[in-house]
Structures are given as structure tokens and as C-alpha cells.
Amino acid sequence: MSIGDAKKVALSEQIDRISSLPDQLLAHILSFLPTKDAVKTVLVRRFGNLWTAIHNLDFDVCLYQECREFSYEFGPENEERLIDLIRHVVILHESSDIHRFRLKFEFNVWSTSEQLKLATEIDTWIHFALRKKVKVLELDFKARGRFGHKGYDKFPNVVFTGDALTELNLVYCRVEPQEHIQLRSLKSLSLNCVLISEETMTEIISGSPALENLFIYGCVGFHKLNFTSVNLKNVVIELFRYDSSRLEVSCPFVTSLNISDLERMHLNNLSSVVDAAVNFNGYLNCAHGEYFHGVKMLFQQFCGAEAFTLFTRSILVFTIWELVKSSFPSMNWRRLVLKTMLTKWHLPGIASLLRNSPHLEMLDIHMRPGTKPFCYVGSPTPFFRDDWWLKEYEIDGENFWDFQLSSFDCPRSHLRTIRIHSFKIEPCAVKLVHFLLRKAYVLEKLVIDTNRESYPDKENQFTSEQWTEFSREYKQWRESSIESEQWTEFSRELLCFPRASPQAVILFL
């Protein structure tokens, strides 16, 4: 390279390409920053007041202190800093519309006068967002010093008449609209720890003709849900853990249904469901004895689903039925997703699912950390809640699949794809892979993925001590890695392992 060329390269490297971008594009870039950081760019000459044109406004208490699963430490000083930031942005923001407005605020248990003052100001902020024709509105109010749904009582009615809203997420509040609900553009609604009546829920659904996705987590105030909207296709329901009442659900047009606490639900009209996910969060005694037929019928209602997802605890229901020799009819699932630990206690349940899925074409297993079904931290027994029944059965985890070889016909005729995510070299996992290779006669692809997933589904309700212990175990599992020599040996062994399907390809990720 000549000296002249070198000077040209050096000069091009000194050019400030960001400053040459148009204002509109720079404002768009700033919209992806945390709002408090976007505001700080006022100190940069080229940016100046461009932050006033950003279209995403995010005000989150976690920007000012460490947020934990069960508590916040949000002092008065940080509290005022957040409030001052919101006031500053609301006053100076100049764009005619915004895409997303998020307010995550810890609604403190103050005196009545202080609560009313802040509530009035929050109403002003929400009205500001709606005047800007916000499309995505997220309001999260957790009450410090309170448990349950007491977060924000005086929810503004104007939220339920926002024609521009396409997505609405509400957390910790009471929803009691006093006016006619009219959300013509709303496509996604998420309610988390919300107090809402059956009548209001019905009005919201009927007033949202474009609603496609509904997510309900830990809400109370209703015992029956009737989803009659033809556009509502995706529903997720997780019941409040400290409410023992049952919920009746009817969803004749829903195609994707994700249910936790299945044992506390009465389901109707599931003929349209093609993608289902179910979990048990309660006591497993509902899966046997006098409750067996009721739970069996619940599962049978999903027989027409093409894809079915089960979690760690719900697989134990099938383990019970396998151990006590309870009959279970064949299902029509084409794809089976298992998000579970692979302990010896889950093997009979997995075997039962495979045996009763004669049309299975794809098996998707997401390995979860843990070696015991679920246990109380510090408990002298490794069994959780009513899982004492597990102790009555001797399960040979190491040789379990060898015992199944002679009497196991499924999944030999249809299973073409197997994916195992977050794979870890453990005896139960290795034996399962060997078994599948020997029994899947038309298998085309086996994918072994060792990458740890970002976070496991929070599929069970833990106490704070249990969650601390689980988080510690998950962190160890997340950070664990397969030694290169061990991985090389395992992959070589697996590639040479006899397989029933000559065209089967094994891929390692």
C-alpha cells in the first residue's frame, strides 16, 4: 500500500459516519436504548434534542436498583429519580406518536393522600401515551408490602377505549372499567396478577374483535371463561397458586392452548385445538384413585391435537398410570414436546407417552436441570408434596430402556425427527438416545444440541427458598460444560451405535 492510499484509509477512518445519518434515522436508533440513556444523549452535540422524537418510552424501576424475583429494594431517592425522569420526558417529548410505552413501577403502600397524588400523576402519563396513539402499552404496578393483586386500584377507563392499541399488558392491578370497552385494533392481551370479574373479561373479549392472543397469569375474580371470538386463536392460562377454586373454560375456536394447573380446570369445546401444552402444579393424587377418570378425560380431550407439550411434573402423571397399570388410549399427536428432567422417575411416563403415540413423527426433548422430581429445600426426604408414592416403586433407571426393547412397538413406524436440546451426558439421557435409535425404523434425523437454554420455563410455583435453591442448581447446570474428551468419546460411540433406520443422520450442535 502506498503512502497516499494509507492516508486515504486513515482519513476515512476518522469520518464520523453516525453524525452524517439523517435525524429521523438517529431518532429511530435512540428508540432502542433505555429511555434514561436516550435522554442523556442531549449532551452529545450531534444528537441534541433528537431524543424527544423517540418512539419507544420505557420507564422501569429495575433501571435504578437490582430487581429480584420476590422483592424490590426501591428507596425514596431512587423513587424520585424515576418520577422526575418520567415528568421530564412527558413534558418535552415532541413526536406525534409512539410505538411502545412501558411503565414498571412499584406502587408503594403509602398514606392515602400520597397514593391519590401518585395515582393522579400515573393517570396523566397513561393519557399522554394514549394521546400519542401508542400501539403497545405495558403497565406493571407491584405493591410493596402487599401480597397478591393489590397494586393499582384506580385504573383509568381511557385505556379500554384506545383504538390504536394492538398490544396491552397489565400487571398487578384491579380492572373495573366503567365505560363501554372498545379496543378495535387489540391483537394481544396479557393479564398478570390482575383482579377482574367474569363480566369484565367477557366485555373485553367482545369489545376486542381483532384479539388473537390472550395470556392470563395468576388472575382472580372469575370462575368461568367462554372464548367465543372466532379470531381468538392462542390462549395461555396459569391459575393463581393460592386459590383452590376451579375454573371452567370453553374455547371452541382456539387452536393453541397452554394450560397450567390442569387438575383445577374443567375444559369444554377443544375440537379446534391443534397445539396444546399442559402442566400440573398441584397434588398428584388427582391422577389416581377416585380422580383418575376425570384427569384421564381431560387428557383425552386433547387427542385431536397435532402437537402436544408436557412438562416435568405433568409427565409424572403418566408415570403413575404406567406404574399402576392404568389403561390410556392412543393419541393422534404428530409432534410431542417434553420439557423435563430426565430422572429415573420420569422414564415410565416417557415410555407411556411414546407407547400411546402411534402416529408420532417428531419428538422434541428439552432437558431441564435436576436429579429429583421436586423437593422441599432442607427436607429429609427427596420427595415433593404427595410424591411419597414414588418410594413404593423400584425403578431401575440404568436398565429401564433395555427392559422395554422386546415389548415396545412404538415409535417404529412414523418417528422421523428427534431433537434433544440442552443435552448433557447423563445415564438416563444416553440410554434414552440408544433406545430411540434402536426402535425408530424410519428415523431420518437425530439432533443433539448441547447449548444451554437461556432460562427454563417457570413451570412450578416455588417458595422463595425453593426458588433460591432451584436458581443455584440451574446456574450450575447452565455453566456446566461437556469436557471435550468426554464429548468426543460420546459422539464417536453414538455415530457407531447400531440404528434401526439406515438413513438416519445424527447431527451435533
FENQUI-V222359 format. One record per residue. N is the residue number from 1. RES is the residue in one letter. D_FIRST is the distance of its C-alpha to the first C-alpha in Angstrom with 2 decimals. Layout:
n->N res->RES d_first->D_FIRST
n->N res->RES d_first->D_FIRST
This chain:
n->1 res->M d_first->0.00
n->2 res->S d_first->3.78
n->3 res->I d_first->6.70
n->4 res->G d_first->8.19
n->5 res->D d_first->6.18
n->6 res->A d_first->6.57
n->7 res->K d_first->10.08
n->8 res->K d_first->10.77
n->9 res->V d_first->10.23
n->10 res->A d_first->12.37
n->11 res->L d_first->14.81
n->12 res->S d_first->15.30
n->13 res->E d_first->16.05
n->14 res->Q d_first->18.65
n->15 res->I d_first->20.45
n->16 res->D d_first->23.81
n->17 res->R d_first->24.13
n->18 res->I d_first->27.58
n->19 res->S d_first->29.04
n->20 res->S d_first->28.13
n->21 res->L d_first->30.28
n->22 res->P d_first->33.80
n->23 res->D d_first->36.74
n->24 res->Q d_first->38.42
n->25 res->L d_first->35.53
n->26 res->L d_first->35.15
n->27 res->A d_first->38.91
n->28 res->H d_first->38.70
n->29 res->I d_first->36.10
n->30 res->L d_first->38.36
n->31 res->S d_first->41.24
n->32 res->F d_first->39.86
n->33 res->L d_first->40.00
n->34 res->P d_first->43.28
n->35 res->T d_first->45.19
n->36 res->K d_first->45.50
n->37 res->D d_first->41.69
n->38 res->A d_first->41.24
n->39 res->V d_first->43.72
n->40 res->K d_first->41.79
n->41 res->T d_first->38.80
n->42 res->V d_first->40.99
n->43 res->L d_first->39.53
n->44 res->V d_first->36.04
n->45 res->R d_first->35.90
n->46 res->R d_first->34.16
n->47 res->F d_first->36.62
n->48 res->G d_first->39.78
n->49 res->N d_first->42.75
n->50 res->L d_first->40.90
n->51 res->W d_first->42.52
n->52 res->T d_first->45.81
n->53 res->A d_first->44.67
n->54 res->I d_first->43.83
n->55 res->H d_first->45.85
n->56 res->N d_first->46.27
n->57 res->L d_first->48.50
n->58 res->D d_first->48.97
n->59 res->F d_first->51.39
n->60 res->D d_first->51.86
n->61 res->V d_first->53.86
n->62 res->C d_first->51.50
n->63 res->L d_first->48.84
n->64 res->Y d_first->51.09
n->65 res->Q d_first->52.40
n->66 res->E d_first->52.18
n->67 res->C d_first->54.04
n->68 res->R d_first->56.04
n->69 res->E d_first->57.84
n->70 res->F d_first->61.28
n->71 res->S d_first->61.00
n->72 res->Y d_first->59.04
n->73 res->E d_first->59.04
n->74 res->F d_first->58.70
n->75 res->G d_first->60.10
n->76 res->P d_first->61.35
n->77 res->E d_first->58.37
n->78 res->N d_first->55.84
n->79 res->E d_first->58.29
n->80 res->E d_first->58.27
n->81 res->R d_first->54.49
n->82 res->L d_first->54.24
n->83 res->I d_first->57.04
n->84 res->D d_first->55.52
n->85 res->L d_first->52.18
n->86 res->I d_first->53.99
n->87 res->R d_first->56.05
n->88 res->H d_first->53.00
n->89 res->V d_first->51.13
n->90 res->V d_first->54.26
n->91 res->I d_first->54.95
n->92 res->L d_first->51.48
n->93 res->H d_first->50.15
n->94 res->E d_first->49.81
n->95 res->S d_first->48.71
n->96 res->S d_first->51.56
n->97 res->D d_first->51.15
n->98 res->I d_first->49.78
n->99 res->H d_first->49.02
n->100 res->R d_first->49.94
n->101 res->F d_first->52.18
n->102 res->R d_first->52.74
n->103 res->L d_first->55.20
n->104 res->K d_first->55.80
n->105 res->F d_first->58.35
n->106 res->E d_first->60.83
n->107 res->F d_first->64.09
n->108 res->N d_first->65.93
n->109 res->V d_first->69.65
n->110 res->W d_first->70.58
n->111 res->S d_first->73.73
n->112 res->T d_first->74.85
n->113 res->S d_first->73.93
n->114 res->E d_first->70.36
n->115 res->Q d_first->69.96
n->116 res->L d_first->71.21
n->117 res->K d_first->68.94
n->118 res->L d_first->65.81
n->119 res->A d_first->67.01
n->120 res->T d_first->67.36
n->121 res->E d_first->63.84
n->122 res->I d_first->62.45
n->123 res->D d_first->64.33
n->124 res->T d_first->62.62
n->125 res->W d_first->59.15
n->126 res->I d_first->60.08
n->127 res->H d_first->61.49
n->128 res->F d_first->58.26
n->129 res->A d_first->56.25
n->130 res->L d_first->58.70
n->131 res->R d_first->58.69
n->132 res->K d_first->54.94
n->133 res->K d_first->55.73
n->134 res->V d_first->54.06
n->135 res->K d_first->53.53
n->136 res->V d_first->53.15
n->137 res->L d_first->55.55
n->138 res->E d_first->55.69
n->139 res->L d_first->58.46
n->140 res->D d_first->58.99
n->141 res->F d_first->61.82
n->142 res->K d_first->62.87
n->143 res->A d_first->65.94
n->144 res->R d_first->65.68
n->145 res->G d_first->68.95
n->146 res->R d_first->70.02
n->147 res->F d_first->69.87
n->148 res->G d_first->69.65
n->149 res->H d_first->69.21
n->150 res->K d_first->70.16
n->151 res->G d_first->67.02
n->152 res->Y d_first->67.38
n->153 res->D d_first->70.76
n->154 res->K d_first->70.59
n->155 res->F d_first->67.97
n->156 res->P d_first->67.56
n->157 res->N d_first->69.00
n->158 res->V d_first->66.34
n->159 res->V d_first->63.90
n->160 res->F d_first->66.02
n->161 res->T d_first->65.94
n->162 res->G d_first->62.17
n->163 res->D d_first->61.56
n->164 res->A d_first->57.77
n->165 res->L d_first->57.60
n->166 res->T d_first->56.10
n->167 res->E d_first->55.93
n->168 res->L d_first->58.30
n->169 res->N d_first->58.18
n->170 res->L d_first->61.08
n->171 res->V d_first->61.55
n->172 res->Y d_first->64.59
n->173 res->C d_first->66.79
n->174 res->R d_first->70.08
n->175 res->V d_first->69.87
n->176 res->E d_first->73.01
n->177 res->P d_first->72.16
n->178 res->Q d_first->75.09
n->179 res->E d_first->74.00
n->180 res->H d_first->73.34
n->181 res->I d_first->70.02
n->182 res->Q d_first->67.71
n->183 res->L d_first->64.18
n->184 res->R d_first->63.49
n->185 res->S d_first->59.72
n->186 res->L d_first->59.80
n->187 res->K d_first->58.28
n->188 res->S d_first->57.90
n->189 res->L d_first->60.32
n->190 res->S d_first->60.07
n->191 res->L d_first->63.01
n->192 res->N d_first->62.73
n->193 res->C d_first->65.77
n->194 res->V d_first->67.35
n->195 res->L d_first->71.10
n->196 res->I d_first->71.99
n->197 res->S d_first->75.18
n->198 res->E d_first->75.72
n->199 res->E d_first->76.67
n->200 res->T d_first->73.49
n->201 res->M d_first->71.34
n->202 res->T d_first->73.17
n->203 res->E d_first->72.71
n->204 res->I d_first->68.96
n->205 res->I d_first->68.54
n->206 res->S d_first->70.80
n->207 res->G d_first->69.08
n->208 res->S d_first->65.62
n->209 res->P d_first->65.90
n->210 res->A d_first->62.16
n->211 res->L d_first->62.03
n->212 res->E d_first->60.30
n->213 res->N d_first->59.51
n->214 res->L d_first->61.94
n->215 res->F d_first->61.31
n->216 res->I d_first->64.27
n->217 res->Y d_first->63.88
n->218 res->G d_first->66.83
n->219 res->C d_first->68.68
n->220 res->V d_first->72.46
n->221 res->G d_first->75.23
n->222 res->F d_first->75.61
n->223 res->H d_first->77.17
n->224 res->K d_first->76.53
n->225 res->L d_first->73.51
n->226 res->N d_first->73.91
n->227 res->F d_first->70.68
n->228 res->T d_first->72.03
n->229 res->S d_first->69.01
n->230 res->V d_first->67.73
n->231 res->N d_first->64.12
n->232 res->L d_first->64.05
n->233 res->K d_first->62.33
n->234 res->N d_first->60.80
n->235 res->V d_first->63.02
n->236 res->V d_first->62.43
n->237 res->I d_first->65.41
n->238 res->E d_first->65.67
n->239 res->L d_first->69.03
n->240 res->F d_first->69.73
n->241 res->R d_first->70.25
n->242 res->Y d_first->73.34
n->243 res->D d_first->75.20
n->244 res->S d_first->77.36
n->245 res->S d_first->78.41
n->246 res->R d_first->77.56
n->247 res->L d_first->75.55
n->248 res->E d_first->76.46
n->249 res->V d_first->73.55
n->250 res->S d_first->73.82
n->251 res->C d_first->70.72
n->252 res->P d_first->71.68
n->253 res->F d_first->68.39
n->254 res->V d_first->65.88
n->255 res->T d_first->63.53
n->256 res->S d_first->61.66
n->257 res->L d_first->63.78
n->258 res->N d_first->62.74
n->259 res->I d_first->65.78
n->260 res->S d_first->66.21
n->261 res->D d_first->69.71
n->262 res->L d_first->70.95
n->263 res->E d_first->74.24
n->264 res->R d_first->75.06
n->265 res->M d_first->74.48
n->266 res->H d_first->76.64
n->267 res->L d_first->74.52
n->268 res->N d_first->75.71
n->269 res->N d_first->74.40
n->270 res->L d_first->71.30
n->271 res->S d_first->71.43
n->272 res->S d_first->68.16
n->273 res->V d_first->66.13
n->274 res->V d_first->63.55
n->275 res->D d_first->61.31
n->276 res->A d_first->63.21
n->277 res->A d_first->62.47
n->278 res->V d_first->65.35
n->279 res->N d_first->65.89
n->280 res->F d_first->68.82
n->281 res->N d_first->68.76
n->282 res->G d_first->72.46
n->283 res->Y d_first->74.95
n->284 res->L d_first->74.80
n->285 res->N d_first->78.60
n->286 res->C d_first->78.24
n->287 res->A d_first->76.91
n->288 res->H d_first->80.14
n->289 res->G d_first->83.88
n->290 res->E d_first->85.34
n->291 res->Y d_first->81.92
n->292 res->F d_first->80.56
n->293 res->H d_first->81.61
n->294 res->G d_first->80.21
n->295 res->V d_first->76.76
n->296 res->K d_first->76.89
n->297 res->M d_first->77.65
n->298 res->L d_first->74.70
n->299 res->F d_first->72.32
n->300 res->Q d_first->74.13
n->301 res->Q d_first->73.36
n->302 res->F d_first->69.69
n->303 res->C d_first->70.53
n->304 res->G d_first->69.12
n->305 res->A d_first->65.68
n->306 res->E d_first->62.84
n->307 res->A d_first->60.66
n->308 res->F d_first->62.20
n->309 res->T d_first->60.73
n->310 res->L d_first->62.60
n->311 res->F d_first->61.82
n->312 res->T d_first->62.77
n->313 res->R d_first->66.22
n->314 res->S d_first->67.22
n->315 res->I d_first->66.54
n->316 res->L d_first->69.23
n->317 res->V d_first->71.72
n->318 res->F d_first->71.18
n->319 res->T d_first->71.47
n->320 res->I d_first->74.92
n->321 res->W d_first->76.00
n->322 res->E d_first->74.81
n->323 res->L d_first->76.62
n->324 res->V d_first->79.89
n->325 res->K d_first->79.78
n->326 res->S d_first->79.82
n->327 res->S d_first->79.21
n->328 res->F d_first->76.35
n->329 res->P d_first->75.83
n->330 res->S d_first->72.86
n->331 res->M d_first->70.12
n->332 res->N d_first->68.01
n->333 res->W d_first->64.66
n->334 res->R d_first->61.70
n->335 res->R d_first->59.21
n->336 res->L d_first->60.13
n->337 res->V d_first->57.95
n->338 res->L d_first->58.98
n->339 res->K d_first->57.50
n->340 res->T d_first->59.29
n->341 res->M d_first->59.57
n->342 res->L d_first->60.26
n->343 res->T d_first->63.26
n->344 res->K d_first->66.30
n->345 res->W d_first->68.22
n->346 res->H d_first->66.02
n->347 res->L d_first->66.17
n->348 res->P d_first->69.62
n->349 res->G d_first->68.51
n->350 res->I d_first->65.40
n->351 res->A d_first->67.61
n->352 res->S d_first->70.06
n->353 res->L d_first->67.37
n->354 res->L d_first->66.01
n->355 res->R d_first->69.53
n->356 res->N d_first->70.45
n->357 res->S d_first->67.33
n->358 res->P d_first->68.04
n->359 res->H d_first->65.64
n->360 res->L d_first->62.65
n->361 res->E d_first->59.36
n->362 res->M d_first->56.80
n->363 res->L d_first->57.15
n->364 res->D d_first->54.79
n->365 res->I d_first->55.24
n->366 res->H d_first->53.60
n->367 res->M d_first->54.43
n->368 res->R d_first->55.52
n->369 res->P d_first->55.80
n->370 res->G d_first->59.25
n->371 res->T d_first->61.88
n->372 res->K d_first->65.08
n->373 res->P d_first->66.28
n->374 res->F d_first->66.45
n->375 res->C d_first->68.24
n->376 res->Y d_first->69.29
n->377 res->V d_first->67.37
n->378 res->G d_first->69.65
n->379 res->S d_first->72.13
n->380 res->P d_first->73.88
n->381 res->T d_first->73.64
n->382 res->P d_first->70.42
n->383 res->F d_first->71.90
n->384 res->F d_first->71.27
n->385 res->R d_first->74.07
n->386 res->D d_first->76.43
n->387 res->D d_first->74.29
n->388 res->W d_first->77.00
n->389 res->W d_first->77.97
n->390 res->L d_first->74.93
n->391 res->K d_first->76.67
n->392 res->E d_first->79.49
n->393 res->Y d_first->77.31
n->394 res->E d_first->75.78
n->395 res->I d_first->72.43
n->396 res->D d_first->70.75
n->397 res->G d_first->67.12
n->398 res->E d_first->65.81
n->399 res->N d_first->67.97
n->400 res->F d_first->68.53
n->401 res->W d_first->66.49
n->402 res->D d_first->68.00
n->403 res->F d_first->71.41
n->404 res->Q d_first->70.29
n->405 res->L d_first->69.13
n->406 res->S d_first->72.51
n->407 res->S d_first->73.70
n->408 res->F d_first->70.53
n->409 res->D d_first->69.96
n->410 res->C d_first->67.46
n->411 res->P d_first->64.56
n->412 res->R d_first->64.63
n->413 res->S d_first->64.90
n->414 res->H d_first->62.35
n->415 res->L d_first->59.75
n->416 res->R d_first->56.36
n->417 res->T d_first->53.81
n->418 res->I d_first->53.82
n->419 res->R d_first->51.31
n->420 res->I d_first->51.63
n->421 res->H d_first->49.54
n->422 res->S d_first->48.94
n->423 res->F d_first->50.21
n->424 res->K d_first->51.29
n->425 res->I d_first->52.74
n->426 res->E d_first->56.37
n->427 res->P d_first->59.48
n->428 res->C d_first->60.70
n->429 res->A d_first->57.34
n->430 res->V d_first->56.80
n->431 res->K d_first->60.38
n->432 res->L d_first->60.04
n->433 res->V d_first->56.95
n->434 res->H d_first->58.84
n->435 res->F d_first->61.84
n->436 res->L d_first->59.94
n->437 res->L d_first->58.24
n->438 res->R d_first->61.70
n->439 res->K d_first->63.42
n->440 res->A d_first->60.95
n->441 res->Y d_first->61.71
n->442 res->V d_first->59.44
n->443 res->L d_first->56.52
n->444 res->E d_first->53.16
n->445 res->K d_first->50.77
n->446 res->L d_first->50.95
n->447 res->V d_first->48.16
n->448 res->I d_first->47.98
n->449 res->D d_first->45.91
n->450 res->T d_first->45.57
n->451 res->N d_first->43.84
n->452 res->R d_first->46.15
n->453 res->E d_first->47.11
n->454 res->S d_first->46.46
n->455 res->Y d_first->50.17
n->456 res->P d_first->53.41
n->457 res->D d_first->55.83
n->458 res->K d_first->58.33
n->459 res->E d_first->61.12
n->460 res->N d_first->63.81
n->461 res->Q d_first->65.33
n->462 res->F d_first->64.95
n->463 res->T d_first->66.58
n->464 res->S d_first->64.26
n->465 res->E d_first->64.83
n->466 res->Q d_first->64.17
n->467 res->W d_first->60.95
n->468 res->T d_first->59.80
n->469 res->E d_first->60.56
n->470 res->F d_first->58.95
n->471 res->S d_first->55.78
n->472 res->R d_first->55.60
n->473 res->E d_first->56.10
n->474 res->Y d_first->53.56
n->475 res->K d_first->50.92
n->476 res->Q d_first->51.51
n->477 res->W d_first->51.33
n->478 res->R d_first->48.14
n->479 res->E d_first->46.41
n->480 res->S d_first->47.78
n->481 res->S d_first->45.53
n->482 res->I d_first->46.35
n->483 res->E d_first->45.55
n->484 res->S d_first->43.13
n->485 res->E d_first->45.67
n->486 res->Q d_first->48.45
n->487 res->W d_first->46.40
n->488 res->T d_first->45.36
n->489 res->E d_first->49.00
n->490 res->F d_first->50.27
n->491 res->S d_first->47.83
n->492 res->R d_first->48.62
n->493 res->E d_first->52.32
n->494 res->L d_first->52.17
n->495 res->L d_first->50.31
n->496 res->C d_first->53.03
n->497 res->F d_first->55.88
n->498 res->P d_first->58.36
n->499 res->R d_first->58.18
n->500 res->A d_first->60.74
n->501 res->S d_first->58.23
n->502 res->P d_first->56.39
n->503 res->Q d_first->53.75
n->504 res->A d_first->52.91
n->505 res->V d_first->49.23
n->506 res->I d_first->48.39
n->507 res->L d_first->45.21
n->508 res->F d_first->43.92
n->509 res->L d_first->41.86
